[in-house]
Amino acid sequence: MPVSYAAPEKFRKELAETAKAIVAPGKGILAADESTGTIGKRFTPINVENVEENRRAYRELLFTAGAELSQYLGGAILFEETLFQKTASGKPFADVLREAGIIVGIKVDKGTAVLSGTNDETTTTGLDGLDERCKKYYAAGARFAKWRSVLKIGQGMPSQLSIIENANVLARYASICQANGLVPIVEPEILMDGDHDLDTAVEATQNVLAAVYKALSDHKIFLEGTLLKPNMVCPGQDCKTKYTPVDIARATITVLRRTVPAAVPGITFLSGGQSEEEATVHLNEMNRVPEIRPWSVTFSYGRALQATVLKVWAGKAENVAAAQKALLVRAKANSEASVGKYKGDAADANATASLYVKDYKY
């Protein structure tokens, strides 16, 4: 009897090919899926008004940075508004990216809600109507999706309720995506909030990922047509013990080897509030750990690709070219890190500035 999957047979080949293409050697993902509220928080420090035209102009800056960008990016995640926007000359952003060889992705969750009976732990909303939205996004050119679940480390956290609830929600999301031809990026993010040490982070991440992959199995997810977007295994932001990039890389790869099946094509890390340079260096060290890594180990960065870009742009048309150059510098650095060949030549004052935000929300 053939194995039954959430992904219909007509989509399986496409799903597997899409997932592999996104994480091809030297390639990662630009996460440009900030919600309207979050992009407003990015604009405030540079004195840019959070209106649709400014959001459109900023995303155009990113997506038209030049042919070189496609050497470093396999995919770009968009917010729904962005998916249906166009360049100043009238070309849909989805077409701009597709013609550059960058696969279009879409953020599909609707944010978090508190789980009753917990210490303000959360689940993620957005399953209602997701089937219809996925059909619409596929028709608009999207070929992968992203859904972020958020977990915390602390007194009794992550609780078993939080772990199981978020694992099942991620699996249900993945099932709906695959049924509609979209590769689901599964993102169970454990926040860096707190003073916990690296061993505590190892245990929490291992428990969360084990539960996630059990849920994906229970929901018959076609793993070859998925990607994982986890946190790097890092100590809490307020931890007194200092760890080296090698320590973090070894801890992270150890956890992944224990929990993530080899059928998954790629691990696309979130940066989680690390500085641009930290995120690049840690990724580089992971790709130098002398252990078998059956999946591509690469990036899906938002803040860690865009922080310097925003500062350089500052909302001014005359700064667009310089801001695009800054994007290419960071994208190239992370491309090199994804194959363990980053030499540290993209480090500067902007790149080493902390991007940490407590209880971070998109």
GUNU-79798 format. One record per residue (C-alpha): residue in three letters; x, y, z; residue number from 1. Coordinates in Angstrom, 2 decimals. Layout:
<nodes>
   rest        xx        yy        zz    nr
    Ala         X         Y         Z   NUM
...
</nodes>
This chain:
<nodes>
   rest        xx        yy        zz    nr
    Met      0.00      0.00      0.00     1
    Pro      1.53      3.37     -1.01     2
    Val      2.38      5.90      1.69     3
    Ser     -0.17      8.69      2.08     4
    Tyr      1.13     12.27      2.38     5
    Ala     -0.43     15.66      3.03     6
    Ala      1.13     16.71     -0.28     7
    Pro     -0.90     15.46     -3.26     8
    Glu      1.14     13.44     -5.72     9
    Lys      0.76     16.17     -8.35    10
    Phe      2.72     18.60     -6.15    11
    Arg      5.43     16.37     -4.62    12
    Lys      8.04     16.74     -7.34    13
    Glu      7.54     20.51     -7.48    14
    Leu      7.67     20.83     -3.68    15
    Ala     10.91     18.86     -3.44    16
    Glu     12.53     20.80     -6.29    17
    Thr     11.47     24.15     -4.81    18
    Ala     12.83     23.32     -1.37    19
    Lys     16.16     22.19     -2.82    20
    Ala     16.46     25.26     -5.04    21
    Ile     15.91     27.67     -2.13    22
    Val     18.83     26.14     -0.21    23
    Ala     21.14     25.40     -3.14    24
    Pro     24.86     25.71     -2.23    25
    Gly     25.71     29.31     -1.32    26
    Lys     22.09     30.43     -1.21    27
    Gly     19.72     31.45      1.57    28
    Ile     16.60     33.52      2.17    29
    Leu     15.90     37.22      2.57    30
    Ala     13.11     37.54      5.15    31
    Ala     11.35     40.73      4.05    32
    Asp      8.03     39.71      5.60    33
    Glu      7.77     42.28      8.39    34
    Ser      4.18     43.13      9.18    35
    Thr      2.94     46.70      8.77    36
    Gly      3.48     47.32     12.47    37
    Thr      6.96     45.83     12.56    38
    Ile      8.23     47.69      9.51    39
    Gly      6.99     50.83     11.23    40
    Lys      9.33     50.05     14.13    41
    Arg     12.18     49.75     11.61    42
    Phe     11.26     53.07     10.01    43
    Thr     10.95     55.09     13.22    44
    Pro     14.71     55.31     13.99    45
    Ile     15.40     56.59     10.46    46
    Asn     12.50     59.06     10.52    47
    Val     10.55     57.44      7.69    48
    Glu      6.76     57.57      7.82    49
    Asn      5.07     54.15      7.86    50
    Val      2.82     54.53      4.82    51
    Glu      2.28     52.10      1.97    52
    Glu      4.35     54.04     -0.58    53
    Asn      7.39     54.07      1.71    54
    Arg      7.00     50.37      2.42    55
    Arg      6.71     49.71     -1.31    56
    Ala      9.76     51.86     -2.12    57
    Tyr     11.86     50.11      0.53    58
    Arg     10.94     46.62     -0.70    59
    Glu     11.69     47.73     -4.28    60
    Leu     15.14     48.79     -3.10    61
    Leu     15.71     45.28     -1.74    62
    Phe     14.35     43.31     -4.69    63
    Thr     16.08     45.35     -7.40    64
    Ala     19.56     45.36     -5.86    65
    Gly     21.00     43.80     -9.01    66
    Ala     21.72     40.51    -10.73    67
    Glu     24.39     39.70     -8.14    68
    Leu     21.69     39.23     -5.51    69
    Ser     20.48     36.00     -7.09    70
    Gln     23.93     34.49     -6.53    71
    Tyr     23.26     34.68     -2.79    72
    Leu     19.49     34.27     -2.43    73
    Gly     17.38     31.25     -3.27    74
    Gly     14.22     32.81     -1.89    75
    Ala     12.62     35.92     -0.41    76
    Ile      9.73     35.91      2.08    77
    Leu      7.14     38.64      1.56    78
    Phe      4.32     40.07      3.65    79
    Glu      0.89     39.79      1.97    80
    Glu      0.80     43.49      1.07    81
    Thr      4.20     43.19     -0.61    82
    Leu      3.22     40.15     -2.67    83
    Phe      0.66     42.26     -4.51    84
    Gln      2.76     45.42     -4.85    85
    Lys      4.67     46.60     -7.92    86
    Thr      7.79     48.54     -8.77    87
    Ala      7.49     52.24     -9.58    88
    Ser      7.42     51.22    -13.26    89
    Gly      4.49     48.86    -12.69    90
    Lys      6.14     45.43    -12.55    91
    Pro      4.82     43.06     -9.84    92
    Phe      7.45     42.28     -7.21    93
    Ala      6.73     38.57     -7.67    94
    Asp      7.76     38.86    -11.33    95
    Val     10.89     40.85    -10.45    96
    Leu     12.04     38.14     -8.06    97
    Arg     11.06     35.21    -10.26    98
    Glu     12.86     36.63    -13.28    99
    Ala     15.96     37.06    -11.12   100
    Gly     15.81     33.39    -10.15   101
    Ile     14.71     34.11     -6.57   102
    Ile     11.74     32.03     -5.40   103
    Val      8.84     33.96     -3.89   104
    Gly      7.64     33.12     -0.37   105
    Ile      4.82     34.45      1.78   106
    Lys      4.29     34.87      5.53   107
    Val      0.93     33.28      6.32   108
    Asp      0.51     33.34     10.10   109
    Lys     -1.56     36.03     11.83   110
    Gly      0.55     36.53     14.94   111
    Thr      0.44     35.04     18.42   112
    Ala     -2.18     34.60     21.12   113
    Val     -1.63     33.76     24.80   114
    Leu     -2.17     30.15     25.88   115
    Ser     -4.46     30.21     28.90   116
    Gly     -3.04     28.55     31.99   117
    Thr      0.57     29.28     31.09   118
    Asn      3.10     31.95     32.03   119
    Asp      2.12     34.07     29.01   120
    Glu      3.31     31.41     26.59   121
    Thr      1.74     31.63     23.15   122
    Thr      0.32     29.79     20.20   123
    Thr      0.16     31.17     16.67   124
    Thr     -3.07     32.06     14.88   125
    Gly     -4.01     32.04     11.21   126
    Leu     -5.27     28.56     10.34   127
    Asp     -8.79     29.85      9.64   128
    Gly     -9.05     30.56      5.93   129
    Leu     -5.49     29.43      5.28   130
    Asp     -6.49     26.97      2.56   131
    Glu     -8.12     29.73      0.52   132
    Arg     -5.25     32.14      1.12   133
    Cys     -2.70     29.54      0.00   134
    Lys     -4.56     29.07     -3.26   135
    Lys     -4.51     32.85     -3.79   136
    Tyr     -0.80     33.11     -2.97   137
    Tyr      0.13     30.25     -5.31   138
    Ala     -1.80     31.94     -8.12   139
    Ala      0.10     35.18     -7.38   140
    Gly      3.45     33.42     -7.82   141
    Ala      4.38     32.30     -4.30   142
    Arg      5.94     28.84     -4.04   143
    Phe      6.77     28.64     -0.34   144
    Ala      5.34     29.91      2.93   145
    Lys      6.45     30.73      6.45   146
    Trp      4.72     30.39      9.83   147
    Arg      6.39     31.46     13.07   148
    Ser      5.67     29.84     16.40   149
    Val      7.26     31.38     19.50   150
    Leu      8.47     29.60     22.62   151
    Lys     10.25     30.82     25.74   152
    Ile     12.82     29.50     28.18   153
    Gly     12.25     30.31     31.85   154
    Gln     10.56     29.05     35.00   155
    Gly      8.89     25.87     33.78   156
    Met      9.14     26.99     30.17   157
    Pro      8.74     25.90     27.53   158
    Ser      5.85     24.00     29.10   159
    Gln      4.71     20.71     27.64   160
    Leu      1.44     22.39     26.66   161
    Ser      3.29     25.09     24.73   162
    Ile      5.55     22.56     23.00   163
    Ile      2.73     20.26     21.91   164
    Glu      0.34     23.05     20.92   165
    Asn      2.89     24.82     18.76   166
    Ala      4.12     21.58     17.20   167
    Asn      0.59     20.63     16.17   168
    Val     -0.20     24.10     14.82   169
    Leu      3.01     24.04     12.75   170
    Ala      2.10     20.60     11.41   171
    Arg     -1.43     21.66     10.49   172
    Tyr     -0.07     24.74      8.71   173
    Ala      2.45     22.58      6.83   174
    Ser     -0.28     20.20      5.75   175
    Ile     -2.46     22.99      4.34   176
    Cys      0.50     24.53      2.51   177
    Gln      1.56     21.27      0.88   178
    Ala     -2.01     20.52     -0.19   179
    Asn     -1.85     23.77     -2.16   180
    Gly      1.63     23.44     -3.66   181
    Leu      3.53     25.67     -1.21   182
    Val      6.70     24.50      0.54   183
    Pro      6.15     25.15      4.26   184
    Ile      9.01     26.67      6.23   185
    Val      8.49     25.39      9.76   186
    Glu      9.67     27.98     12.28   187
    Pro      9.63     27.09     15.98   188
    Glu     11.57     30.03     17.44   189
    Ile     12.82     29.86     21.00   190
    Leu     13.47     33.43     22.12   191
    Met     16.82     34.55     23.52   192
    Asp     15.08     36.29     26.44   193
    Gly     16.44     35.30     29.86   194
    Asp     19.68     34.40     31.60   195
    His     19.75     30.67     30.84   196
    Asp     23.02     28.98     29.89   197
    Leu     23.87     27.07     26.72   198
    Asp     23.06     23.64     28.19   199
    Thr     19.55     24.83     29.04   200
    Ala     19.09     26.10     25.50   201
    Val     20.28     22.75     24.13   202
    Glu     17.71     20.83     26.17   203
    Ala     14.84     23.16     25.31   204
    Thr     15.59     23.24     21.59   205
    Gln     16.02     19.49     21.45   206
    Asn     12.66     18.92     23.15   207
    Val     10.89     21.39     20.88   208
    Leu     12.32     20.03     17.62   209
    Ala     11.65     16.42     18.62   210
    Ala      8.00     17.31     19.23   211
    Val      7.77     19.25     15.97   212
    Tyr      9.04     16.35     13.88   213
    Lys      6.75     13.89     15.68   214
    Ala      3.80     16.16     14.83   215
    Leu      4.94     16.52     11.21   216
    Ser      5.11     12.73     10.98   217
    Asp      1.66     12.33     12.53   218
    His      0.26     14.80      9.98   219
    Lys      1.89     12.91      7.08   220
    Ile      4.02     15.83      5.99   221
    Phe      6.21     15.22      2.94   222
    Leu      9.53     16.20      4.51   223
    Glu     11.39     16.44      1.21   224
    Gly      9.10     19.38      0.43   225
    Thr      9.73     21.33      3.65   226
    Leu     12.39     23.53      5.23   227
    Leu     13.15     24.22      8.90   228
    Lys     13.74     27.73     10.27   229
    Pro     14.98     27.29     13.85   230
    Asn     16.76     29.50     16.31   231
    Met     20.46     28.95     16.72   232
    Val     21.10     27.31     20.09   233
    Cys     22.30     30.32     22.07   234
    Pro     22.42     31.23     25.76   235
    Gly     19.95     33.78     27.08   236
    Gln     20.66     37.43     26.33   237
    Asp     21.39     38.05     30.03   238
    Cys     23.51     34.94     30.62   239
    Lys     26.70     35.77     32.54   240
    Thr     28.72     32.99     30.90   241
    Lys     30.25     33.91     27.56   242
    Tyr     30.42     31.29     24.84   243
    Thr     32.44     31.29     21.64   244
    Pro     30.97     30.99     18.14   245
    Val     32.46     27.48     18.03   246
    Asp     30.57     26.56     21.23   247
    Ile     27.28     27.77     19.77   248
    Ala     27.92     26.09     16.43   249
    Arg     28.71     22.73     18.01   250
    Ala     25.69     22.91     20.32   251
    Thr     23.38     23.80     17.45   252
    Ile     24.61     21.14     15.05   253
    Thr     24.45     18.53     17.83   254
    Val     20.79     19.33     18.50   255
    Leu     19.92     19.29     14.80   256
    Arg     21.66     15.96     14.23   257
    Arg     19.62     14.47     17.06   258
    Thr     16.23     15.74     15.90   259
    Val     15.99     16.72     12.21   260
    Pro     15.52     13.90      9.68   261
    Ala     17.93     13.68      6.75   262
    Ala     14.95     13.94      4.36   263
    Val     14.65     17.66      5.17   264
    Pro     16.58     19.55      2.43   265
    Gly     17.69     22.52      4.48   266
    Ile     17.98     24.36      7.77   267
    Thr     17.43     28.11      7.22   268
    Phe     18.33     29.84     10.47   269
    Leu     16.64     32.91     11.86   270
    Ser     19.01     35.48     13.35   271
    Gly     16.94     36.06     16.48   272
    Gly     18.32     39.45     17.44   273
    Gln     21.99     38.68     16.96   274
    Ser     24.04     41.39     15.29   275
    Glu     24.57     41.07     11.56   276
    Glu     28.13     39.91     12.10   277
    Glu     27.29     37.45     14.90   278
    Ala     24.65     35.79     12.74   279
    Thr     27.14     35.43      9.89   280
    Val     30.01     34.16     12.06   281
    His     27.82     31.61     13.85   282
    Leu     26.50     30.30     10.53   283
    Asn     30.03     30.05      9.20   284
    Glu     31.17     28.05     12.22   285
    Met     28.23     25.65     11.88   286
    Asn     29.36     24.84      8.37   287
    Arg     32.82     24.07      9.72   288
    Val     31.74     21.64     12.46   289
    Pro     33.41     18.31     11.63   290
    Glu     30.23     16.25     11.70   291
    Ile     27.98     14.91      8.97   292
    Arg     25.29     17.44      8.11   293
    Pro     22.74     15.77      5.79   294
    Trp     20.91     19.04      5.14   295
    Ser     21.99     22.42      3.80   296
    Val     22.77     24.79      6.70   297
    Thr     22.01     28.33      5.62   298
    Phe     20.22     31.58      6.49   299
    Ser     16.75     33.12      6.49   300
    Tyr     17.60     36.53      7.90   301
    Gly     15.53     39.66      8.27   302
    Arg     17.20     42.04     10.71   303
    Ala     20.63     40.51     10.09   304
    Leu     20.42     41.33      6.38   305
    Gln     18.60     44.65      6.57   306
    Ala     19.77     46.62      9.62   307
    Thr     22.62     48.39      7.84   308
    Val     20.55     48.74      4.67   309
    Leu     17.89     50.71      6.53   310
    Lys     20.45     53.03      8.16   311
    Val     22.12     53.76      4.84   312
    Trp     18.83     54.30      2.98   313
    Ala     17.19     56.57      5.59   314
    Gly     14.22     56.99      3.27   315
    Lys     16.14     59.04      0.71   316
    Ala     16.13     58.30     -3.01   317
    Glu     19.72     59.45     -3.37   318
    Asn     20.80     56.72     -0.92   319
    Val     19.18     53.79     -2.73   320
    Ala     22.30     52.66     -4.60   321
    Ala     24.44     52.76     -1.45   322
    Ala     21.79     50.87      0.50   323
    Gln     21.61     48.21     -2.22   324
    Lys     25.38     47.86     -2.07   325
    Ala     25.11     47.32      1.70   326
    Leu     22.56     44.56      1.10   327
    Leu     24.86     42.83     -1.38   328
    Val     27.74     42.99      1.10   329
    Arg     25.75     41.22      3.81   330
    Ala     24.12     38.76      1.40   331
    Lys     27.54     37.80      0.03   332
    Ala     28.92     37.37      3.56   333
    Asn     26.09     35.02      4.49   334
    Ser     26.39     33.16      1.22   335
    Glu     30.04     32.50      2.06   336
    Ala     29.12     31.52      5.62   337
    Ser     26.58     29.00      4.31   338
    Val     29.49     27.03      2.85   339
    Gly     31.94     27.75      5.69   340
    Lys     34.10     30.22      3.74   341
    Tyr     33.41     33.60      5.38   342
    Lys     36.63     35.46      6.21   343
    Gly     35.18     38.27      8.34   344
    Asp     35.64     40.99      5.74   345
    Ala     32.07     42.36      6.08   346
    Ala     32.45     43.37      9.72   347
    Asp     32.08     47.06     10.56   348
    Ala     30.48     49.17     13.30   349
    Asn     26.98     48.77     11.87   350
    Ala     27.35     45.01     11.43   351
    Thr     28.42     44.43     15.03   352
    Ala     25.58     46.44     16.64   353
    Ser     23.13     44.33     18.67   354
    Leu     19.68     43.81     17.11   355
    Tyr     18.15     42.16     20.17   356
    Val     14.56     43.08     21.09   357
    Lys     12.98     41.50     24.18   358
    Asp      9.83     39.42     23.51   359
    Tyr     10.26     40.07     19.79   360
    Lys      7.09     40.15     17.69   361
    Tyr      6.71     40.42     13.91   362
</nodes>
